[in-house]
Every structure is written in structure tokens, then in C-alpha cells.
Amino acid sequence: MLVAQGNLEPALATYREGLAIRERLVAADPENRQDQHELAIAYQQIGNILLEQDQLEAALETYRKCLAVAGRLAALDPGDIQWQRDLMVAHQRIGSVLMKQSKLDDALAAYRAGLEVAGRLAAANRGNTQAQRELSVTYSQLGNVLLAQGKLEDALEAYRNGLALAEQLAAVDAGNVLWQYDLALAYQKVGDVLATQGNLAEALAAFHRLAETEGILPALEPAHALARALDVDAELVLVGLSGRGDKDLAEVLAH
């Protein structure tokens, strides 16, 4: 409740009180796996607030403590979905901090570790939409790092892997707003890389089609996303149109 209200300092103090209790319980009974799990969650909650406060080193240290506990639990029972998920999230959170610190190689390693866990979870639970979505999100996170490193082809591959999963989920339930948002964002990320690469052909085709059918001039960046959307076999696909197409009109006419 305190976090939702934006009262981060009181929330942090409360979480730290809870952490102290969890640490005492684990020290008294190191074999109690439920206490270990709740200790990992306590570290994660504190790390989340520290990250929001931009206390990056403190957040990183706390997330690494979470990772240590989650890693031990995941190793004890590779079939426990929750413990594996805790491990995946710990890697992702560490990657988020390292990205903010511009430590791109380390962030990439963290996200790859998270992707490995997410991939195992999704493969073992193909009917679990949460596992499929988390794998899609992890691909997107990986793509963000690769894009920041200037590795455009690798970033594009990661984004397209995430997009394929987002398309599958959106096709399952066209009324799921979150999945539709994920799909639109995935199209945008793929489009951004293609635009950076100077791949204009598919974007121009989408530009002309939207202009002819709807009378709307999209900016070239979302036009890349529109091009991908045209290939989707789904009843409903949402694509966000940002920017003004008239600013790109000269480039469109030149081609």
C-alpha cells in the first residue's frame, strides 16, 4: 500500500523490518524452503524500491542477495515453477540495474541468464500464458541491450523472437489489452531497428497502404510496425501511431 501511494521511505523501512524477521527465521531453520523463498521475495521488494529511488549500487547488492537465495532453491528443485520464476526475475532485475549503470556487457549476461530460465519455463509449460509472455518480455529486454550495443542484427533477432510469442498470445485473446499492448510494442521495437538499418521498403509500403485506405499519414517509425502487422493472421491487431507523417513526406516522395 505504501509503495502504491508513493511513500517509498516508509515502505522501505517496513520491508527492512520484514527482512530482518526473515533472516532470523532462515538462520534458525536453514532447511525451511518456504522461509528461504520468502527471504528471496523480501530482498526483491527492497531492491525494487532502491531501484525506483535510483540507489543503483544498493539495489544491485540487494538483488544479488535475492539471486543467491533464489539460485539455491531453484537448484534444489528444478521442477518448481515458482522457484524457477524467482530465479528468472532476479536475473532480470540485475540486468535492469546494470543497464541503468551503462554496464552493457554485464547487463547482457544477466538477461541471457534470465532468458535461459524463461525459455525452460516456457518449454515445460506451453499452455501457461504467463510463462510465454515472460519469455517474450525477456527477449525484448535482451534486444534492448543489444540495440544499445549497436548490434542491430542480434537485436532484431531478439525482438522478432519476442514478437512471435506476442503474436501467438494476442491471437489467443484479442480482447486482452495487455497482450495487445505487448504486441504493439513488439512491432514498434522491430520497426525501430529496421528504421535504424535504413530498411525502408516495407515501411514505405505500409505508409502508402494506410494513406490510401484510411487517409492517415503515419510516421516512418510506426510504419515499420504496420508492415509487420499486415502479416499477422489475427482478427484484431492494435498498432500505436506516434509522430507525424508529414515530416517524413519528402523522404516518402523521394522513393
Order of alpha helices (4+ residues) and beta strands (2+ residues): alpha-alpha-alpha-alpha-alpha-alpha-alpha-alpha-alpha-alpha-alpha
